[in-house]
Amino acid sequence: MSNIEQTLSIIKPDAVERNLQNQIKQDFINNGFEIIKEKKIHISKEEAEKFYKVHESKPFYNDLCNYLSSGPIVVMTLQRENAVMENRKLMGATNPVDADEGTLRKKYGISIDKNSVHGSDSLENAKIEIDFFFNH
């Protein structure tokens, strides 16, 4: 039985600034993802704080929120079999230095903070994150 899932992907400000969104979208398509919805937006610091609320207690929370709201981002709903896990594999480790060859963060990431892409870490969070950007 196929396990078609949806996940959220964000092309972060550092990648949009370098005009990499089409390349990154092509990488998703080449890896079997279908882009169901997408939009380019610029969110406020307050919206970023809501989005990253799960990380509120972490020391990097404020920087994360400042960064996500620092410029335009492209948010996408991706669909394929095992989308959440496959997207995380394709993105690679949070720190581009540790990411495997061929992963998005290895190819495009600048640093642990400016690592070009975000992806949901679970099906439950994927639903919450997709709703956050597309259903309100």
C-alpha positions in Angstrom: 0.0 0.0 0.0 1.4 3.4 -0.9 1.9 5.9 1.8 1.4 9.3 0.2 2.1 12.1 2.6 2.4 15.9 2.4 5.1 17.9 4.1 6.0 21.5 4.3 9.2 22.9 2.8 10.5 26.4 3.2 13.2 27.9 0.9 14.8 30.2 3.4 15.9 33.8 3.0 19.5 33.0 2.2 18.6 30.8 -0.7 15.9 33.2 -2.1 18.4 36.1 -1.8 20.8 34.0 -4.0 17.9 33.2 -6.4 18.2 29.5 -5.9 14.4 28.7 -5.5 14.0 27.3 -9.1 17.1 25.1 -8.7 15.8 23.8 -5.3 12.3 23.2 -6.7 13.8 21.3 -9.5 15.8 19.2 -7.0 12.5 18.3 -5.3 10.8 17.4 -8.6 13.9 15.3 -9.6 13.5 13.4 -6.3 9.9 12.4 -6.9 8.2 15.2 -5.0 5.1 17.0 -6.4 4.8 20.6 -5.5 1.1 20.9 -4.6 1.1 24.5 -3.4 3.6 27.3 -3.2 3.9 30.9 -2.5 6.5 33.5 -1.9 5.9 35.6 1.2 7.8 37.8 3.7 6.6 37.0 7.2 6.9 39.2 10.2 9.0 38.5 13.3 5.7 37.7 15.2 4.7 35.2 12.6 8.1 33.6 12.7 7.8 33.4 16.5 4.5 31.6 16.2 5.8 29.3 13.5 8.9 28.3 15.6 7.0 28.2 18.9 8.2 24.6 19.3 11.8 25.9 19.7 10.8 28.7 22.1 13.0 27.4 25.0 16.1 26.9 22.9 19.0 29.4 22.9 18.8 29.9 19.1 15.1 30.7 19.1 15.4 34.5 18.7 18.0 34.3 16.0 15.9 31.7 14.1 12.9 34.1 14.2 14.9 37.1 13.1 16.4 35.1 10.3 13.2 33.6 8.9 11.6 37.1 8.9 14.7 38.8 7.4 13.6 38.4 3.8 11.3 36.7 1.3 10.8 32.9 1.7 9.1 30.4 -0.6 6.8 28.0 1.3 5.6 24.8 -0.4 3.5 21.8 0.2 5.3 18.8 -1.1 3.7 15.4 -1.8 5.0 11.9 -2.4 5.3 8.6 -0.7 6.9 9.0 2.8 7.2 12.7 2.1 8.4 13.7 5.6 11.2 11.3 5.8 12.3 11.6 2.1 12.4 15.4 2.4 14.5 15.2 5.5 16.9 12.8 3.7 17.1 15.2 0.7 17.7 18.2 2.9 20.6 16.7 4.8 22.0 17.5 8.3 21.1 20.9 9.8 24.7 21.9 9.6 25.8 22.0 5.9 29.3 20.9 7.0 27.8 17.6 8.3 25.4 17.1 5.5 25.9 14.3 2.9 27.1 15.1 -0.6 24.2 15.8 -2.9 21.8 17.0 -0.2 20.2 20.4 -0.4 22.0 21.8 2.6 25.4 20.5 1.3 24.8 22.1 -2.1 23.2 25.4 -1.0 23.6 25.9 2.7 26.0 28.6 4.0 26.0 27.9 7.7 24.1 26.1 10.4 21.8 29.1 10.6 21.6 29.9 6.9 21.1 26.3 5.7 18.7 27.2 2.9 15.8 24.9 3.6 13.3 23.9 6.3 11.3 20.7 6.3 8.7 19.3 8.7 10.1 16.8 11.1 7.0 14.6 11.5 3.6 14.0 9.9 1.9 15.8 12.8 4.1 18.9 12.5 3.7 18.8 8.7 0.0 19.2 9.1 0.4 22.0 11.6 3.0 23.8 9.4 1.0 23.4 6.2 -2.1 24.8 8.0 0.0 27.7 9.3 1.0 28.9 5.8 -1.9 27.8 3.6 -5.1 27.5 5.7 -5.4 30.7 7.7 
